[in-house]
Amino acid sequence: MPFRYGFKAESERRAAEWRARFKLRSEEPLDPRRIAQHMGIEVVKISDLVGLKKTSLAHLMGAGAKDFSAAAVGLGSQWLIVENEAHSIGRRTNSVAHELSHLLLKHPPHPQFGNGGMRNHWKQIEDEADWLGGTLLVPRPAALAVAVEGLDIDTAATRYGVSVPLMRQRLNATGAMIQVKRSRGVN
């Protein structure tokens, strides 16, 4: 299902607004935890959760790490984002931005699991959270800055605190690499 009309442009505007709010240039990195803090949303690690069984924690940080990246948890009118510290910092940053995007977009809470314990996947809202999260982390001006500077993908991902796959996706989605190559007369 495609995004609603104007959603991608709206995402770029939101990324620019948050950078402006924090007095950052449009191409500067922005940690989504800073946005969460500004919104009064606490971001905690799984190991910070009180009452989580040691066996559950060991599973989520070991063999089950692939099954849990992060979650936004509603506590009345308050929200909490739980991140899995077993993941790389880049993936954790992506995951926090994704969960924060659900809240920024005011997505309604939805059950994560259906009958028989199968994971529910709400494609439209997950795609929107992925797109906005990626745009908050690497908006078009940042992707262009990476391309102009000629940074390799690993260096760029490290600079922005994101995963390599996310950096690659944003460079491709914005067309930044192609734009810079064409401006330099390279095909």
PyMOL commands that set and color helices and strands:
alter all, ss='L'
color gray80, all
select helices_A, chain A and resi 7-21+32-38+46-48+54-61+65-67+89-104+115-117+123-137+140-149+153-160+164-174+176-183
alter helices_A, ss='H'
color red, helices_A
select strands_A, chain A and resi 42-45+70-75+78-83
alter strands_A, ss='S'
color yellow, strands_A
deselect
rebuild
show_as cartoon
